[in-house]
Amino acid sequence: MRDRPLVLDDPIALRVIHAEVARALREHPPKHETPLGPYLRAFFVMRSRFAEDELALAVGRGVRQYIVLGAGFDTFAYRNPFPDLRVFEVDHPDTQAIKRQRLADAGIDTPASLTFVPIDFTTTALADALHADGFDASAPAFFSWLGVVPYLERPAIDATFRFIAALPQGTAVVFDYAVPPETLSWTGRLIYRQMAKRVAAVGEPWKTFFDPKELMADLHRLGFTSAEEFDGDALNERYFKSRTDRLKVGGMGHMAMARV
């Protein structure tokens, strides 16, 4: 709606939010925003673009299973360009129920390539939920885990990484994570404090931060054969270079990829 050129072309996004909100955005696009706005939009859209770019490369290498952990309102499955790619959306059943109703209201059919995997992580292991819904643990898979890791405790994060790292060669996971706020610049710490207040106010405080070097070592320790991380400078160079607007990511949010 706002930024050109588009970082991610997602024509479905406006169809799955509340209809009255979508109508207001179309008819009266916001003209003013807080200084935090461009950073938020940039990071949210970049992480999805990053995941889908890496997924395309994985499909080119023969991967045919895509697991979206904490899928929320992710729309990839409904614009999936790969006929042979099976998509598993993993999320809490309550969230999935809301999403499926929104999809139905918008007249968006569930593609045959999509499987909803309802899970309550407090009672069910990820491996059990996936296997129950047809996931093939004997074949490689690509995982995206966006907007989730900072909100979890470390044991839950490590358990998920161990499960993914135990899958066949060719498996990979991309995820975003937050670095410790004390390592940020003055501006970065200011942005962190504003964001921390927002997420805490809705009952989802950030719980886990990673030092990049320690994270890379931990991913190898947990079973991955290779890992790399991407800081704000690398992500801005990759997705926001030469833009004339203010769209760019800040220093707190990083992306990482680990492979088997």
N, C-alpha and C positions, 0 to 999 in steps of 0.2 A: 504493500500500500504506500510505502513512504520512500524507501531508499532505492536508488537506481545507480548503477546496474544491480540487478538482483544477485544476491549471493546464493540463494537457493530458490528455485522456481517451484513453489508449492501451491497449486491452484485449489487444493482441497482444504487448506487451513481455515479459510473464512467460512467454509460450509459446515464445520463441525463445532464452531463456537456458538454461543447463543445467537439466535437469528437477529434479535434487536440490537445486540452489540455489533454484529457484522454490518447491519444496515447503517448504524451510526458511523462506523468507520468509513464506509463507502461514501456516504453523503456529506459527512463533516469530518474529514481527516484532521487530526490534531495539528495545530499550527505551532504550538509551544510545547516544550518539554524540559525536564530537569537535566542538569549536566550529566546525570547518571544514565539517561535514556539511551544514547548511542552505544555506550559500552554494553548495556544489557542486551539490546537488539543484536549487536554484533556477535556477542558470545553465544547467544541462544541459536542464532541461525548458522553460525560457523560450525558449532559442534555437530549439528545434523548434516551439514554439507561435508564435513570432514569424514564422518562415519560412512556416508553414502559414497564418497569418492573411494575410500579404502575398501568398501564392500565391492564396488565394481571391479577393482583390481583382484580381489579374492575370487570373484566369480570367474574372471578370466583365467585364474589358476585352477579352476575346477570345483570350487566350493559350491554346494547346492543347498545349504541350510543357513538361514539367517535368523538369529535369535535376538529379539529386542527386549532387553531386560528393563523392567520399569517402563513399559511402553507408553503409558499415559495416552496422550492424544497424538502420538506419532502417526504420520500419514503415509509412510513409505509403502506399506503393503497394498495401498489402494491406488498407487501409481507405479507399481513395480514393473520395470521394463524388461525383466529377465524371466522368460516363460518357464524355465526349469528350476527357478529358485523357490524353495519353500520357506515361508516366513512364519515364525512363532512369536506371537506377542505375549510376553510374560508380565502379569501384573495382578494386583489384588482384585478379587472378583467384584467388589463394589465399584471400583474404578472402571472395570471392563463393562459393567452393566450400563453405566452412564454413557460411556463411549458408544456402545452398540446402539443405544437408543438415539443418540445424536446422529449416528450414521444412518439409521433407519429414517429418521425425520428428514434428513437431507437427500434421501433416495440413493444412497451410496451402498451398493451391494458388497457383501463380503466375498472376496475372490476365493476360488477353490484352492489357491496356493497358500491361503492364510489359515493358521490354527491359533485359536485363543488358548492360552495356558493360564488358567486361574491359579493363584497361589497365595497363601498366607505364610510368609516366611517364618512366622512364630511357631507354626505347627507342621510345615511340610518342607522337605529338602528340595532344592532346585532340581537335582538329578531325578528324584522320584516324580516330580511334576512333569518334567519334560518327557521322561520315558513313558509315562502314562498316556501322553498325547501324541505318540508316534515319532518322537525324536530318535534319530539313528546315531547312537553313540559309537558306532564302528566307522563312521564317515566324518571328515573334517567339517567344521562349522565356523561361521563368523558371528561374533557377538558384538552388539553395541550396548553400552551401559552409561546412558547420558543423564545428567542431573540427579544422580542417586548416591554416588560414593560419599560425598561430603556429609550426607545425612545419616550414615550408618556408623555403627561401632566397628572397631577394627576386626574382631573375631568374625563377624558376618562377611566383611569384605574379603578376608583371607580365605574363608571357606569357599566363596564363589570363585576366587582365582584358582584355588587348588582343583576344583571340579573342572574348570575350563582347561587348565594346564595338563590334565590327565587325558584329554581327548586326543584323537589321532593327529599326526603331523599335517600341517596345513591349517590347523585351527588358529584363530586369532581373536583378540578382543580389543576394542577401542573404548576409551572412557575419559571423562573429564574429572579433574580433581583440583583441590585448592591447596595452595602453599601456605605455610604458617604466616599469619598476618604480620608478625614482627620482622619478617624478611622483606616486607614491601617498602616502597618509597613512601614519603609523607602523603602524596596524593593517593597512592594505592591503599594506605591504611584508612584514609578518609572514606574511600569508596567501600572498603571492607566494612567499616562501621555502619554505613548506611544500609548495605545489603544485609548485614547480620541482624539489624533491627527488623528489617522486613520479614526475613524468613522465620525469625523467632516469634514475631507477632502472630504468625499463622500456625504456630505450634510445630514448626519443623526446623529447629536450630541446627546449625552446622556442628558436627561432632568430631570429624576426623580431617587432619591436614597432613600433607606429605612433603618432606624435603625431596626434591627431584632425584638427587643421587641415591638417597636411601631407598626411595621407591623402586628405582631400577634394580638395585641389589635385592630388594625383597621379592620382586617379580621373578628373578632368576632362582632365588631360594625356594619359592613356591612351585617351581617346576617349569617355567617358561624357558625356552632356549634363546630367545632374543627379546629385547625390549628397547623402546626409545620414547622420549618425551619431547613435547613441543611447547615452548614458552610463548609469551605474548608476541615477542619480536618475530619468531618463526611463523606464527599463525598470521600475523599482520602482513608479513612478506608474501605469504602464500595466498591470502584471500582478500586483502584490503589495500594492496600496493597501488599507488597512483590514483586512489580515489580523491575526489575533490570535496567530499562531505566529511563529517566528523566520525564516520563509522570506523571503529577499530576496537580491538579487545584490549583490556587492561592487563596488569601484571599478575593478578591473583589467580585467574583461571588458567589452567594448563590442560593440554590433551596428552594422552599416552596411548601407546599401542604395544601389545605383547603378543608374541607368536610362539607356536609349538613347532 
